[in-house]
Structure formats: C-alpha cells, structure tokens
Amino acid sequence: MGIKQFPSGEETLAIRTQTQRSIYAEHSTPLYLTSSFIFEDSEEMRASFAEENDRNIYSRFSNPNTTEFIHKMIQLEQAEDGVAFSTGMAAIYTTFAALLSTGDHIVSASSIFGSSHTLFTKYFPKWGIETTYFNMNQPETIEDKIRASTKILFVETPSNPGVDIIDLELLSGIAQKHGLLLIVDNSFATPVVQKPILFGADLVLHSATKLIDGQGRVLGGVTVGRKNLIREIYLFARNTGSSLSPFNAWILSKSLETLSLRVEKHAQNALEIALFLEKHPEVAAVKYPFLRSHPQYKTAKKQMRWGGNIIALEIKGGKDAGKQFIDRIRLCSLSANLGDTRTIVTHPASSTHSKLNSTELQAANLTEGLIRISVGLETVKDIIHDLDQALTIHL
C-alpha cells in the first residue's frame, strides 16, 4: 500500500505515517468512502483473491484508511501486525473466538470490563469454552488455576474500573512457562503510556473508542501482536464482518496524531485531582496508579510512563452518598464512556458492571459505592471545584 517508514520517535510516527499520496498531492490522508475496489482484468482479480498481491479488494477485508490506522498502532505498540474492528468488544470477541476451540480454557483477571465478563461467563460456555478468574491483587494464585486445556491468560492493567495494576513481566513468565498466550487489554493506558509487548505480551487489545479517539466521537477497536496470531484473527474477522468503517478509521488515525499530548495532559490533571481527593474529608479511599498509596505503585512506575486518566473513588457513606455525589455533579458529564476530552463520572455497579452479581462484584474488587472518574482536559481547578462541591453535601 505504500506507507512511509520513519525510524523516529512515536509522536513523529503517529503524525507522519500516511497512505501513499494520490495524484492530487494531498497533505492530509483523504477519506476513502468506497465499499469495493476495481481490477484491470480477470488475472488481477484472480491474483488479488488468491492473495498473490497486496491490494484492496473490498472494505470488509481492507481499506486505505483502516490500513493506515492499523499501521500506526503496530508501530506505537511495537507489534508485528494488527487488525482493526468496529468496536472494542468486537476486538475482544473476534480475537478470542479466532484462537479458541470447544474444550479450551481461559484464565482471566476478575477485574475486567463488564461486557468482557459477560462474554466469558454467558456466551463462551455455550460453545464449551470455560473461564477461571483470579484476583489481580493475588498473582500468586494464578498458576493453581491453570489446566491442561488452558490456552489464554488475559488481563486489563490498569483494570476497569478499580484501577488495579499487575506486573506484566510476571504474567509473561507464567504464560511462557505453561505455553499460554498472554493477551493484554491496554485501553486504559494506551501505547504512549505502556507497551505490553515489550514485557512479553503476545497480543494487545484496545477499545479505540476511548483515549485513542479521545473526543467521544466514534467507535473502534484494534488487536496487535504476533503476525501468525493476527493472521488467524484477520481471517475470522474478514469472514464474520466485524470490520472497522473507513470513516471511523480515518477519525482514529487523525486522533493518534495528538494522542501523546492529550494523554500526558490527562495524566497531569488526574494526578493533581487524585492528590486532592486523597485529602478530602468525605473520601474514604482513592486509587490512582501514580499515587504512592496505590498498592501496586512500584509496578505502575516500572511499566507505565504516566498514570493514565482514570481514578477510582470510594465516598464515605457508601452507596447512598455515592448517589448524592453523582446527582450533585454540575460540570462533569454522567456517562458510561471514558477517555474523553470531557471529564466523565460513572457509577460502575449500576451501569458498566450492572450485570455482575454481588459475589462477582466482590471478586472484581468492585464495591457498590465505587465511583470511576475519567479525567478530561478541562482546566484542572474547574474539575476539582465541581468534585469538591458534589462531595461536600454533608459538611
């Protein structure tokens, strides 16, 4: 397809990696809104479908915009290959479905996104695929849960929504010892904060809907990693139709040009807010990776460039106090999304993780009173003022 290669910093790669310029000499990659592509003759069509040449056939298979986005993510994550999807959950489902068969077993952290949990516990068992969970705060229990049929070790770090951290190097050692694939959901960190492949991950997943887009506009997902694995995932995606639209790919590719700048500012705001909340009299507990009080602070500092933009918050007074806090928010948004330019406040137990029962919530280190704050890019004192006025109802 003719994408230029730049042996430079990741900001340069994210900005300067582009499709080959057309006859119109455009400076910015155009939007290729086409469902299909034409052939010169029957031989070119035959060779294209036989994969004897590298060219676009149909936008469910590939598209210049999708390829550009994938190529940027490959370089940022330092992966071999990648596939893009319509959503983050499409990336998770397609990746696992392509690599697993009836009788296979997954060992997963219990602290994962609610829809991922539903996929593992409600749908995969219908096809004879089982999952056993481990507590991220007890990594020493992982090996006891591995079976002869275990194929995948899966984790989100930082986790959703409790912002738990786990040592990726440790997980890689366990996966290699037992011949497992280590798959990491890197949505909360993004590749500018953390590169799981450098610590031994085989595959890395993203909900590109979150920080990669960064402005709450489009849905998307991506999986990158080992070329042989990506080949299997690509073929499954190509035949099941979970492809990313050219328009969304174009948006996401442009968003990557500012990812590093945005995420650094998100993290600066989040750390300042976390330090404020840690001292607030109405706050029972705060978890943020770069707070020294975080149980895995040393691990976070080892494998993360910044602390990300997610804060987990426990308010004194439990569920009722949390409801009052949510209802008093004025500036911040009440939404189930995250990674937006706008600060978002979410109550996971009644929204993103509402399908989990009380036992499952406890296993995921998630209480009914936990609040997730996705810190945005507003002036930090304005975010703090809104959180403060919402918290001080009892003072």
C-alpha positions in Angstrom: 0.0 0.0 0.0 3.0 2.3 0.3 3.1 3.7 3.8 6.3 5.6 4.6 8.6 4.3 7.4 10.2 6.7 9.9 12.8 5.5 12.3 11.8 8.3 14.7 10.0 9.0 18.0 6.5 7.8 18.4 5.0 11.3 18.1 6.6 11.5 14.7 5.4 8.0 13.7 1.8 8.9 14.8 1.8 12.1 12.7 3.9 11.2 9.6 2.7 7.6 8.9 0.4 8.0 6.0 -1.0 6.3 2.9 0.7 7.0 -0.3 -0.3 10.3 -1.8 -2.7 10.3 -4.7 -2.3 12.2 -8.0 -3.9 15.2 -6.2 -0.8 15.5 -3.8 -2.9 15.9 -0.7 -1.2 16.8 2.6 -3.7 15.0 4.8 -4.9 11.5 4.1 -8.3 11.6 2.3 -11.3 9.6 3.3 -11.9 6.5 1.2 -15.6 6.0 1.3 -15.9 3.1 -1.0 -17.2 -0.4 -0.4 -15.1 -2.0 -3.1 -12.1 -1.6 -5.5 -11.8 -2.3 -9.2 -9.4 -4.6 -11.1 -7.7 -4.0 -14.5 -8.5 -7.5 -15.8 -9.5 -11.1 -14.8 -6.0 -12.0 -13.9 -5.5 -9.2 -11.5 -8.8 -10.1 -9.9 -7.8 -13.8 -9.6 -4.4 -12.9 -8.1 -5.9 -10.5 -5.7 -8.4 -13.0 -4.2 -5.6 -15.6 -4.2 -3.6 -13.1 -2.1 -0.7 -13.1 -4.6 -0.6 -9.4 -4.4 -1.1 -6.8 -1.7 -4.1 -4.7 -2.7 -7.5 -3.6 -1.6 -10.5 -5.8 -2.7 -13.4 -4.9 -0.5 -13.6 -2.7 2.5 -14.7 -5.5 4.8 -11.3 -7.0 4.0 -9.2 -3.8 4.0 -9.4 -0.1 3.2 -6.6 2.5 2.9 -8.0 4.4 6.0 -8.2 1.2 8.0 -4.7 0.1 7.0 -3.2 3.5 7.9 -4.8 3.3 11.4 -3.6 -0.3 11.9 -0.1 0.5 10.8 0.2 3.4 13.2 -1.0 1.2 16.1 1.5 -1.5 15.1 4.4 1.0 15.3 3.2 2.6 18.5 2.8 -0.8 20.3 6.0 -2.2 18.6 4.0 -5.2 17.2 4.4 -7.3 14.1 0.9 -7.0 12.7 -2.7 -5.9 13.5 -6.4 -6.0 12.8 -9.0 -3.2 13.3 -12.6 -3.7 14.4 -15.9 -1.9 14.6 -15.7 -1.7 18.4 -13.5 -2.7 21.3 -15.8 -5.6 22.2 -15.6 -6.8 18.6 -11.8 -6.8 19.0 -12.1 -8.9 22.2 -14.7 -11.3 20.9 -13.1 -11.9 17.5 -9.6 -12.3 19.0 -10.7 -15.0 21.4 -13.2 -16.7 19.1 -10.5 -17.0 16.4 -8.0 -18.6 18.7 -10.1 -20.8 20.9 -12.0 -24.1 20.3 -14.5 -26.2 22.2 -12.9 -27.5 25.3 -10.4 -24.7 25.7 -10.0 -22.7 28.9 -9.2 -19.1 29.8 -7.5 -17.8 32.9 -8.6 -14.2 33.4 -8.3 -11.4 35.9 -11.6 -10.9 37.6 -11.2 -7.1 37.3 -12.2 -6.7 33.7 -14.8 -4.7 31.7 -18.4 -5.8 32.4 -19.1 -6.8 28.8 -15.9 -8.9 28.7 -17.1 -10.7 31.8 -20.5 -11.3 30.2 -18.8 -12.7 27.1 -16.7 -15.1 29.2 -19.5 -16.3 31.6 -22.6 -16.2 29.5 -21.7 -16.8 25.8 -18.4 -18.7 25.6 -19.7 -21.6 27.9 -22.4 -22.2 25.2 -19.5 -23.3 22.9 -17.7 -25.3 25.6 -15.1 -22.6 26.5 -14.6 -22.0 30.2 -13.0 -19.2 32.2 -11.5 -19.2 35.6 -10.9 -15.9 37.4 -8.0 -14.7 39.6 -7.7 -11.7 41.8 -5.2 -9.2 40.4 -4.1 -8.4 44.0 -3.2 -12.1 44.4 -1.0 -13.0 41.4 0.5 -15.9 43.4 -2.8 -17.8 42.8 -2.7 -17.7 39.0 -0.7 -20.9 38.4 -3.1 -23.0 40.6 -5.9 -22.1 38.2 -4.1 -23.2 35.0 -5.3 -26.5 33.5 -4.1 -28.7 30.7 -6.8 -27.1 28.5 -5.8 -23.5 29.3 -4.9 -21.6 26.2 -5.1 -17.9 27.2 -4.0 -15.7 30.1 -6.0 -12.4 30.0 -5.7 -9.2 31.9 -6.5 -5.5 31.8 -3.9 -3.3 33.5 -4.9 -0.8 34.8 -8.2 -2.6 35.4 -11.7 -1.4 34.7 -13.0 0.1 36.9 -10.9 -0.4 40.0 -7.5 0.8 38.6 -5.7 -2.3 39.8 -2.2 -2.9 38.4 -0.4 -6.2 37.8 3.2 -7.0 36.8 3.2 -7.8 33.1 6.7 -9.2 33.3 5.5 -11.7 35.9 2.5 -12.7 33.8 4.7 -13.2 30.8 6.9 -15.6 32.7 3.8 -17.6 33.8 2.5 -17.7 30.3 5.8 -18.8 28.8 6.2 -21.5 31.5 2.8 -23.0 30.7 2.7 -22.4 27.0 -0.1 -19.9 27.2 -0.9 -16.8 25.1 -0.7 -13.6 27.1 -3.4 -11.2 25.9 -3.5 -7.7 27.5 -6.3 -5.1 27.2 -4.3 -1.8 27.1 -7.3 0.5 26.7 -6.8 2.4 29.9 -3.0 3.0 29.3 -2.7 3.3 25.5 0.6 2.6 23.8 2.0 6.0 24.8 1.8 5.0 28.4 2.5 1.3 28.4 3.7 -1.2 25.8 2.8 -4.7 27.0 4.6 -6.4 24.1 7.9 -5.1 25.5 7.1 -7.1 28.7 6.2 -10.3 26.8 2.6 -10.0 25.8 1.6 -11.9 22.6 -1.4 -9.8 21.8 -2.6 -6.3 22.8 -6.2 -5.2 22.6 -7.7 -1.7 22.6 -11.1 -0.1 22.7 -10.1 2.7 20.3 -13.4 4.4 21.3 -11.7 5.5 24.5 -8.5 7.5 24.7 -7.4 6.7 21.1 -10.3 8.7 19.7 -10.3 10.9 22.8 -13.2 13.0 22.0 -16.2 10.7 22.3 -17.0 10.7 18.6 -16.6 7.2 17.1 -16.5 3.5 18.0 -13.5 1.3 17.1 -11.2 -1.5 18.3 -7.8 -3.0 17.4 -5.7 -6.0 18.2 -2.0 -6.0 17.5 0.8 -8.6 18.2 2.4 -11.6 16.7 2.0 -12.0 13.0 0.9 -15.6 13.0 -1.8 -15.0 15.5 -3.0 -11.8 13.8 -3.4 -13.9 10.6 -5.9 -16.2 12.2 -7.8 -13.2 13.8 -7.8 -11.4 10.5 -9.3 -14.3 8.6 -12.0 -14.8 11.3 -12.8 -11.0 11.1 -12.9 -11.0 7.3 -15.4 -13.8 7.3 -17.6 -12.7 10.2 -17.8 -9.0 9.3 -16.6 -7.1 12.4 -14.6 -4.7 10.3 -13.9 -1.0 11.1 -15.6 1.5 8.9 -13.3 3.7 6.7 -14.8 6.9 8.3 -14.1 5.7 11.9 -10.6 4.6 10.9 -9.9 8.0 9.3 -11.0 9.7 12.6 -9.0 7.4 14.7 -5.9 7.7 12.6 -6.1 11.5 12.9 -6.7 11.2 16.6 -3.4 9.3 17.0 -1.5 12.4 15.9 -2.4 14.1 19.2 -2.5 11.0 21.5 0.8 11.6 23.3 0.0 15.3 24.0 -3.5 14.5 25.2 -2.7 11.6 27.4 0.2 13.4 29.1 -2.2 16.3 30.0 -4.9 13.8 31.1 -2.4 12.2 33.4 -1.2 15.6 34.8 -4.8 16.6 35.6 -5.6 13.1 37.0 -2.6 13.1 39.4 -3.5 16.6 40.7 -7.1 15.6 41.2 -6.1 12.3 42.9 -3.9 14.1 45.4 -6.8 16.5 46.2 -9.3 13.7 46.7 -6.8 11.7 48.9 -7.0 14.6 51.4 -10.8 15.3 51.2 -12.7 14.6 54.4 -15.6 13.0 52.5 -13.5 10.5 50.6 -12.9 7.0 52.1 -10.3 5.8 49.5 -8.7 6.8 46.2 -6.8 4.6 43.8 -4.7 6.1 41.0 -1.6 4.3 39.7 0.9 7.1 40.4 -0.3 7.8 43.9 2.2 6.4 46.4 -0.7 4.9 48.3 -1.6 2.7 45.4 -0.9 -1.0 46.4 1.0 -1.6 43.1 2.6 1.8 42.9 6.1 0.4 42.2 4.8 -1.9 39.5 3.0 1.0 37.9 6.1 3.1 37.9 8.1 0.2 36.3 5.8 -0.4 33.4 3.9 2.9 32.8 5.2 6.2 31.5 2.3 8.2 33.2 -0.5 7.2 35.5 -3.3 7.5 32.9 -6.6 9.3 33.3 -8.8 7.0 35.5 -9.3 7.5 39.2 -11.3 5.0 41.4 -13.0 6.7 44.3 -14.8 5.5 47.4 -17.0 8.1 49.2 -17.8 7.9 52.9 -21.4 6.8 53.4 -21.4 4.1 50.7 -24.0 3.7 48.0 -26.4 6.4 49.2 -23.6 9.0 49.5 -22.3 8.0 46.1 -25.8 8.6 44.6 -25.9 12.0 46.1 -22.5 12.8 44.8 -23.5 11.7 41.3 -26.7 13.8 41.4 -24.8 16.9 42.5 -22.3 16.9 39.7 -22.6 20.0 37.5 -19.6 20.4 35.2 -18.5 16.8 34.7 -20.5 14.5 32.5 -22.5 11.5 33.7 -21.8 8.8 31.1 -20.6 5.2 30.7 -17.8 6.2 28.3 -14.3 7.2 29.3 -11.1 8.7 27.7 -13.0 11.8 26.5 -11.7 15.4 26.5 -14.6 16.0 28.9 -14.3 14.6 32.5 -16.8 11.8 33.0 -18.1 10.4 36.3 -19.6 6.9 36.3 -21.1 4.6 38.9 -20.0 1.2 37.5 -22.1 -1.1 39.7 -25.3 0.4 38.2 -24.0 0.9 34.7 -21.0 -0.7 33.0 -20.8 -3.6 35.5 -24.5 -3.8 36.4 -24.8 -7.4 35.1 -22.4 -8.7 37.8 -24.0 -10.1 40.9 -22.7 -9.2 44.4 -20.2 -12.1 44.5 -18.8 -11.2 41.1 -18.5 -7.6 42.1 -16.5 -8.5 45.2 -14.3 -10.8 43.1 -13.6 -7.9 40.7 -12.6 -5.7 43.7 -15.6 -3.5 42.9 -17.9 -2.2 45.6 -21.4 -0.8 45.1 -20.1 2.6 46.2 -17.2 2.9 43.9 -17.1 5.9 41.5 -15.0 5.9 38.4 -13.7 9.3 37.2 -12.3 9.6 33.7 -10.4 12.9 34.0 -10.6 15.2 31.0 -8.7 18.1 29.6 -10.7 21.0 31.2 -8.8 23.4 33.5 -7.9 21.2 36.4 -9.2 23.7 39.1 -12.6 23.7 37.4 -12.8 19.9 37.7 -11.7 20.0 41.3 -14.3 22.6 42.1 -17.1 20.5 40.7 -15.9 17.4 42.5 -15.5 19.3 45.7 -19.0 20.9 45.7 -20.5 17.5 44.9 -18.6 15.9 47.8 -19.3 18.5 50.5 -23.0 17.9 50.9 -22.5 16.5 54.4 -20.0 19.1 55.7 
